[in-house]
Amino acid sequence: MTEESLSLHLHRSVVPLWDAQLEHPFVRGIADGTLDEALFAHWVRQDYLYLKDFARIFAWAVAKADRLESMGWYAEVLHLTLNTEMQLHRDYAERFGIAPVELEAERMWPTTRAYTDFLLRTAADGDMLDLLAALLPCSWGYLHIARTMKTWGPSPDDRYADWVEMYASDEFAEATDWLRGELDRLGVGISADKRRRLAEIFEVSSRYEWRFWQMCWTGESWEP
């Protein structure tokens, strides 16, 4: 019998959490085009801030990678995030009436801060497997959500339909598959204790993914 890959093992432990994201009213509203654009603007603003720290995680990945091929791939993703994706995000924000200066002036809400702090701490203090286990629920989770949305039919709002197409794209899938492959490659022969640790990291990131939708749905404040 073929041993289950590490990525599938980690995913199997969080299926209920990923299913809960698909049922969240924010996600459903993107899919059917009914989401209030003011609520989606919460996501645009907070995800822009998230992307800045997301880029820093790939900088850690370059430093911790065990081979030149991996270093080059992480460096390319870092370059694309900083010099292409951030601009695309600014362009997309303008479709919702959010100017670049507003994005830069935005303040992280509590959940965004907690999530990115968790990711950066894990990347800084852990090894490459820890970093990948923390990172994958974001990219793999968005791919899963977007491709499931496509089976429901196109969103009647072109702006939301474009969001779905971006995260369901072959390019996004290829990047996610590469990250999964790295996790599986590095995870061969690890101890049971290490697998449990990675499962914990993977679960925490998956919970933060759900919390991010909830934050954008209800709003948050630092005020007591």
C-alpha positions in Angstrom: 0.0 0.0 0.0 1.3 3.4 -1.0 1.9 5.7 2.0 -0.3 8.8 2.1 1.6 11.9 1.2 2.2 14.5 4.0 0.2 17.2 2.2 -2.9 14.9 1.9 -2.4 13.8 5.5 -2.5 17.4 6.7 -5.4 18.3 4.5 -7.5 15.3 5.7 -7.3 16.7 9.2 -8.9 20.0 8.3 -11.6 19.1 5.8 -14.4 20.4 8.1 -12.6 23.7 8.4 -12.3 24.1 4.7 -15.9 23.0 4.2 -16.9 25.7 6.7 -15.2 28.3 4.5 -17.3 27.2 1.5 -20.4 27.8 3.6 -19.4 31.2 4.9 -21.8 33.9 3.7 -18.9 36.1 2.6 -17.7 33.3 0.3 -21.2 32.5 -0.9 -21.7 36.2 -1.6 -18.7 36.3 -3.9 -20.0 33.2 -5.7 -23.5 34.4 -6.4 -22.7 38.1 -6.8 -24.8 39.3 -3.8 -21.9 40.3 -1.5 -22.1 44.0 -0.6 -19.2 45.7 -2.2 -18.5 47.6 1.0 -17.9 44.3 2.7 -15.6 43.0 -0.1 -13.7 46.3 0.2 -12.7 45.0 3.7 -11.1 42.0 2.1 -9.3 44.1 -0.5 -7.8 46.4 2.1 -6.8 43.8 4.6 -5.5 41.3 2.0 -3.3 44.1 0.6 -1.7 44.3 4.0 -1.6 40.5 4.3 0.3 40.3 1.0 3.1 42.5 2.3 3.9 40.0 5.0 3.2 37.1 2.6 6.1 38.4 0.6 8.3 38.4 3.7 7.5 34.7 4.2 9.0 33.9 0.8 12.1 35.9 1.8 12.5 33.5 4.7 11.9 30.6 2.4 14.8 31.7 0.1 17.1 31.8 3.2 16.0 28.4 4.5 15.6 26.4 1.2 17.8 23.3 1.0 18.6 23.5 -2.7 19.3 26.1 -5.4 16.2 25.2 -7.5 14.0 25.9 -4.5 15.8 29.1 -3.7 15.3 30.3 -7.2 11.6 29.5 -7.2 10.9 31.2 -3.9 12.9 34.2 -5.0 10.8 34.5 -8.2 7.6 34.3 -6.2 9.0 37.1 -3.9 9.8 39.2 -6.9 6.4 38.6 -8.5 4.5 39.4 -5.3 6.4 42.6 -4.7 6.6 43.9 -8.3 3.6 42.4 -10.0 0.9 41.1 -7.7 0.9 44.2 -5.4 0.3 46.4 -8.5 -2.5 44.1 -9.7 -4.0 44.3 -6.3 -3.9 48.1 -6.4 -5.5 48.0 -9.9 -8.2 45.7 -8.7 -8.9 47.9 -5.6 -9.6 50.8 -7.9 -12.5 48.9 -9.4 -14.0 49.2 -5.9 -13.2 52.8 -5.6 -10.1 52.3 -3.4 -7.1 54.4 -4.3 -3.5 53.2 -3.7 -3.0 55.9 -1.1 -5.9 54.4 0.9 -4.5 51.0 0.7 -1.2 52.2 2.1 -2.9 54.2 4.9 -5.0 51.2 6.0 -4.4 49.7 9.4 -4.3 46.0 10.1 -7.3 44.7 11.9 -6.8 42.3 14.8 -7.3 39.1 12.9 -5.0 40.2 10.1 -2.3 41.1 12.6 -2.7 37.8 14.5 -2.6 35.7 11.3 0.5 37.4 9.8 2.3 37.4 13.1 1.7 33.7 13.4 3.0 33.1 9.8 6.1 35.3 10.3 6.9 33.8 13.7 6.6 30.3 12.2 8.7 31.2 9.2 11.4 32.8 11.4 11.5 30.2 14.3 10.7 27.0 12.4 12.3 25.0 9.7 11.2 24.8 6.1 8.5 22.2 6.8 7.0 24.4 9.4 7.0 27.4 7.0 5.3 25.3 4.2 2.7 23.9 6.6 1.8 27.5 7.7 1.7 28.8 4.1 -0.2 26.1 2.3 -3.7 26.6 3.8 -3.7 30.1 2.1 -2.8 29.2 -1.4 -4.3 25.7 -1.5 -7.4 26.9 0.4 -8.0 29.7 -2.1 -7.5 27.3 -5.0 -10.0 24.9 -3.5 -12.6 27.6 -2.8 -12.3 29.2 -6.3 -12.5 25.9 -8.2 -15.5 24.8 -6.1 -17.1 28.2 -6.9 -16.6 27.5 -10.6 -18.8 24.4 -10.3 -21.6 26.6 -9.0 -21.6 28.7 -12.1 -20.2 32.2 -12.9 -20.8 35.1 -10.6 -23.1 37.6 -12.1 -20.8 40.4 -10.9 -17.8 40.6 -13.2 -15.5 41.9 -10.5 -16.2 38.8 -8.3 -16.1 36.5 -11.4 -12.6 37.8 -12.1 -11.6 37.1 -8.5 -12.8 33.5 -8.9 -10.9 33.1 -12.2 -7.7 34.4 -10.7 -7.6 31.9 -7.9 -8.9 29.0 -10.0 -6.3 29.6 -12.7 -3.9 27.0 -13.9 -1.0 29.3 -12.9 -2.2 29.5 -9.3 -2.8 25.7 -9.3 0.7 25.1 -10.6 2.2 27.2 -7.8 0.2 25.5 -5.2 1.1 22.1 -6.5 4.8 23.1 -6.4 4.5 24.0 -2.7 2.7 20.8 -2.0 5.5 18.9 -3.7 8.1 20.6 -1.6 6.2 19.7 1.5 6.0 16.1 0.5 9.6 15.9 -0.6 10.9 17.4 2.7 8.5 15.4 4.8 9.6 11.9 3.8 10.7 9.9 6.8 9.9 12.6 9.4 8.9 11.4 12.9 5.4 11.1 14.3 6.0 14.0 16.6 7.0 16.2 13.7 3.9 15.2 11.7 1.7 16.1 14.7 3.5 19.5 14.9 3.0 20.2 11.3 -0.7 19.2 11.6 -1.1 21.7 14.4 0.5 24.5 12.3 -1.7 23.6 9.3 -4.8 23.6 11.4 -4.0 27.0 13.0 -3.5 28.6 9.5 -6.8 27.0 8.3 -8.6 28.4 11.3 -7.2 31.9 10.5 -8.4 31.5 6.9 -11.9 31.1 8.2 -11.4 34.0 10.7 -10.3 36.2 7.8 -13.6 35.7 6.0 -15.5 36.4 9.3 -13.5 39.5 10.0 -14.3 40.9 6.5 -18.0 40.0 7.0 -18.5 41.6 10.4 -15.7 44.1 10.6 -13.2 44.5 13.4 -11.8 47.3 15.6 -9.0 47.8 18.1 -11.3 49.8 20.2 -12.4 48.2 23.6 
